């Protein structure tokens, strides 16, 4: 079983400048693309349901510090910013309503 995802593998973003869960704002949705962490952290995230291909939504985030509340598969979790910064995501951009006219 592979719980450890690293840079250099296909489909994990564009390197260290990629978007992480900690970069998203409240109300944002994203698809998990990978985890850049050691075995224990990656396995713990997988046990919580944060695996590649999963859709996560940021529910609440304090401006300066503190945990980030995310919703994964109908369950709300609090993740510390350090852990959230290890989860690589691809933001989901939903189309808005068309302007009249």
HUTA-V507236 format. One record per residue. RES is the residue in one letter. NEAR is the number of other C-alpha atoms within 8 Angstrom. Layout:
((RES	NEAR) (RES	NEAR))
This chain:
((X	2) (X	4) (X	8) (X	11) (X	11) (X	10) (X	7) (X	6) (X	7) (X	4) (X	5) (X	12) (X	8) (X	6) (X	8) (X	4) (X	5) (X	9) (X	11) (X	12) (X	11) (X	8) (X	7) (X	9) (X	7) (X	8) (X	8) (X	11) (X	11) (X	11) (X	13) (X	15) (X	14) (X	12) (X	12) (X	12) (X	10) (X	7) (X	8) (X	6) (X	9) (X	14) (X	10) (X	8) (X	10) (X	10) (X	7) (X	6) (X	9) (X	11) (X	10) (X	9) (X	7) (X	11) (X	10) (X	13) (X	11) (X	15) (X	11) (X	9) (X	11) (X	8) (X	4) (X	4) (X	6) (X	8) (X	10) (X	15) (X	12) (X	13) (X	12) (X	13) (X	8) (X	5) (X	6) (X	8) (X	8) (X	8) (X	10) (X	9) (X	11) (X	6) (X	9) (X	12) (X	11) (X	11) (X	13) (X	16) (X	13) (X	9) (X	9) (X	8) (X	5) (X	4) (X	4) (X	4) (X	4) (X	4) (X	4) (X	3) (X	2))
